[in-house]
Amino acid sequence: RERARGVLKTPTMADFKSFVIDGQFGDAPVFVDHKNVTTTCLLNNSDGVYEQGHCDHKAILQLEPTVVWSKLNALKDRKLSQRDFAVFLEDWVSVLEITDAAGNVIGGAQALAAVRNMKIDATVSADHSVGNMSESRSRFDQVEARSKEEFTPAYFKIRDSAYFGLDERLIVLRLVINTNDDKPVFSIQIVKEELLLDEIIQDFKAKVIELLPDNPVRIGTFTA
């Protein structure tokens, strides 16, 4: 072939940097994909080592999610039975900080016991009044998930980088309990997920700029 063209794809920042620097692509533009935590360096974008500007010689850095981040994204908003959520909590309780709705820290064994001993309580109250020319009725149904134990978890906190190579950050999870059926159904939500994702991308961009200080770095994607 008359010119180099190909794609290097790596999950490690060190290899991405060495490929770009060793190839003397110090002025090649770099684009950070804010949706996929991926960086693409267009090595033959324009003038430089390759003057043609075909944009088909690239180096791609795609960070791998951590075990914690992969697990949380697989579980978020998913409906879990009482048994399944108890199993998840038993496996992960050692790395979670658990609090109740008031922010009080709960021990792992206490939180697990509360989940295992939770039940649905339903109460119904009715009001009925009659006048000479009117009659009114009202009905109030209250359904609540209650645990036989004293402590009921509401939030879970864990520190993790989300992707290998980024800074560790606090991830907060909210426990949601569905009471529509006779048995409680559990799900977890990532608190302020959009803001957390923005923090991750900004951290990623900062790391890329630190890796390649001579290359122009922008958030976005490029299509030739």
N, C-alpha and C positions, 0 to 999 in steps of 0.2 A: 504494500500500500504506500502511496505517496505521502501520506500524512497520518499522524496518530489520531485515532478516534476510538473511543470506548468509554466505559463507565466503571469507576471504582465505587463500590458501595461497602461502607464499613460502619460498625457500631461504636468504634473507639475514636476519641478525639485525637489521640497521639498519632494514629495512622493517617487520619484525614489531614492533619497538619503537615506531617512529613511528606505526604504525596504532593501536596500543593507547593510547599516550600522547596522541596528538592527538585521539583520540575520547573522552578523559577516562574511560577504563575502568581507573582506578588501583586499584580494589578487586576487579576481576574475578578469579576463581580461575584458576590455571594448572596444567595437568597435563602431566607429562613422561612420555611413553611409553618405558619402558626397553627395549622390544624393537625399536622402529623409529626411535629417535633423533628423535622428533617431539614437539613441544610444542603443546598446544591451550589457547587462552585463551577461556573462555566469557564473551563480552561481555555477554550478557543473562541471566546466571545467576539473579540475584535483584534486590533493591532497588538502586538506583543510577540510572543514566540511564534504563534500562528496568525498570519495576517488575514486568512480567508474569512474568519468569523462564522464558521458553519454551526457553532454551538452544539456540536455533537460529541465533544470530548469533555467529560464531566467527572467530578468527584462528589460523591453523595455521603453525607454523614447522617445516619438515622439511629438515634439513641434507642436503646432497648429499655422498656419499662421494667421497674423493679417487681419483685414477687408481690410486694404489698399492693402496689398500684394496680397490677394486673388483677389481683384478687378483688380489690374494691370495685373496680369497673365491671367485673363479671357479676358482682352481687348487687350493685346499686339498683334501686327501684325494682328488684326482683322479689316476688312474693315467696316467702319461706315459711314452711310449717314450723310449729313450735319445736318439734324434734330437730329439724334441719338447722334452725337458728341456734339451738342449744349446742349442737355439734360444732358449728362455726365458732361460737363463743368459747367453747372449751378448747379448741385448737389455737385460738388467737389471744386468749385472755392474758397471757404472760407479757404481751407487747402492747396492750391497750391500757390507757388510763380511762376509767369509767366513772361517770358522774350521774347524779340524779337531775331532775328538772331544775332544782335550786342551785346546782353547781357543786354540791357536796360529793367528795370522792367516795366511791364504793369499792370495796374489795372484790377481787375477781370471783371468789367463791360465793360471796353474797349475791352478786349480780347473776351468776349462773343459777343459783338456787331460786332467785326471783323469777327468772325466765321459765324454768322447769315447772314451777308451781303457780303459773298464771292461769286465770280462768276468766270467763266472760260473765259479768253480772248485768242483769237487765231489770229495770224497775219501771213501773207504769203508774202514773197518777192521772186522775180524771176529775174535772170540775163540772158541775151541772147546776144551773140556776134557772128558775122558772118565775116569770112575772105574769100579770094579767094579760099583757099583750106581747110578750116576748119570751123567748127561751134561748138559752145559750149553753153550749157544751164545749169543753176543751179537753184535749188529751195530750199528755206529755210523756214521751218515751225516753228513757235514759239508758244507754248501753255503755258500759265501761269495762275496760280490761283491768282486772285487779290481781295482785299477787298475794299469796298467803304469807309471803315473806315481807319483812319491813322495808327492804330496799329494792326499788325498781329502777333499772338503768334508763337513762334518757339520751345521753351523749357518750360517744367513744372518741378518744383522742389518740393519735399515733404520729410519731415523727418519722418522716421518710422523704427521700429525694424525688420520688415518683419515677425518675429516669436516671440511669447510671451516668455519673459524671456531673450531675447538677447538685446544688446545695440542698441540704436537708431542710425540711419545712414542716410546720404543724398542719396536720390534716384532721379535721373534725367531722365526725359522722353523727347524723341524727337518727335515732331509732323511731320508726313509725309502726304503730300497731293497729291493724285493721280489725274492727269488731263486728263486721257485718254477718259473720257466721257464728256458729256456736263455739268455735275454737279460735283463738287468736292467730292472726297471720302477721308475720313480721317482715319488715323491709328496712333498708338503711339508705340514707341519702347523704351525699357529700355536701356539707354546709358551704355556701358561697362558692359553688363549683366553678362558675364562670370567672370569678376573680382569681381563684386558685390557678386555673388554666392560664390566665393572663400572666400571673407571676412566673409560672413555669416557662412560658415562651420568652419573657423578658430576661429571665436568668439564662436561658439557652442562648439568646442573642448576645448577651454580654460575654458569655464563655467563648462564642465564636469570634467575636471582636478581639478578645484577648488572645485567642489562638492565631488569628491572622490580622494583625494590626495594620498592615499595609493594604489590605483588600477592602473595597467598599462593601459593607454589609447592610442588606435591607430586608425587612419582613415582607414576605410575599412569595409568589412563584413566577417563573419566567417560562414562556413558551415561544420557541423560535418559529 
